[in-house]
Amino acid sequence: MLTDKQARDAVEQYREEGYAVVRQFVDGDEMIRLKKETDAVYAEGLKHHATYRHGNLNFQILPESDFGQRYVLQAYWFSWINSYFEQFRRSPDYLKLLEGLIGRDIRQIAQQLHWKPPGANVTGYRFHQDLRFRNQAAFDNVADATVTTGLAVDRATLDNGCLQVVPGSHKLGYLGLSDEGTGELMKGLTAEEELRKVGIDPATIVPLVLEPGDLAMWGLLTVHGSSPNKSRHDRAFALSSYVRADSTQRGEWAFRDGVSVPLGETPTLCKYEKLFEEPGPMYDTTAWWK
């Protein structure tokens, strides 16, 4: 269980450095269950031959035709098919952690599972800022109103592509790193010269080595990235991005005045702009990795 001191320390570090780490946010039997449910989401994704969408639920699939075997690279809003994660996303420890930053009325704008399976090759992320993934017209001061968390399901190391952050980079404004497109974000690595051009010393990059159950948090302006998985083991990482509710009408409610709020009967507009025009179910065979 998250302690009050852990929550206070995380808030202080987040405000000063643009990121924070909470050790053992999940542990014991709960961690065993979380790992089991993560595996269940992956198995569900493998049932699809290509990238699949139904509402906000989305599985990003790398097909065996190009990668030798089928991989699930990412899953979005799997709470629609997994009751464990539907409750976990709005657990009391998330409220305790987030309340000091964005209050007691909180919407969730993103829910993702990222895997870095060995052999997939396109599992790195060039250095970037997550503000690029938000429709800023739909928010009031979205950078200050948003906190993203990432929970280590597996041990995260430099060898298997752990998250790397640049402390203090959230104070530099938007830098435009790796803005070419989503596919380009996952192709190659950021050259050190690219970072130096925007005022970042590559020597200041901090790799976040995490044990299962450790949680990282960062902001939309925090520069971060990761390398491909060079190990023989998968690396699963569970992301949840929360926003202060009075800043937008987007997102699924997580907490209303501190009270946990379950999903409704139909999905709410979060990040997928065509939710109502093209809700699916449908497949997308676009080969963005080529």
Secondary structure, DSSP 8 states (H G I E B T S, - for coil): ---HHHHHHHHHHHHHHSEEEETTSS-HHHHHHHHHHHHHHHHHHTT-SSEEEETTEEEEEE-HHHHSS-EEEEEE-GGGT-HHHHHHTT-HHHHHHHHHHH-S-EEEEEEEEEE--TT-----EEEE-GGGGS-GGGBSSHHHHEEEEEEESS-B-TTTT--EE-TTGGGS----TTTT-HHHHTSS---HHHHHHTT--GGG-EE--B-TT-EEEE-TT--EEE----SSS--EEEEEEEEEGGGBS-SEEEEETTEE----SS---SS-TTTTTS---EEE---TT-
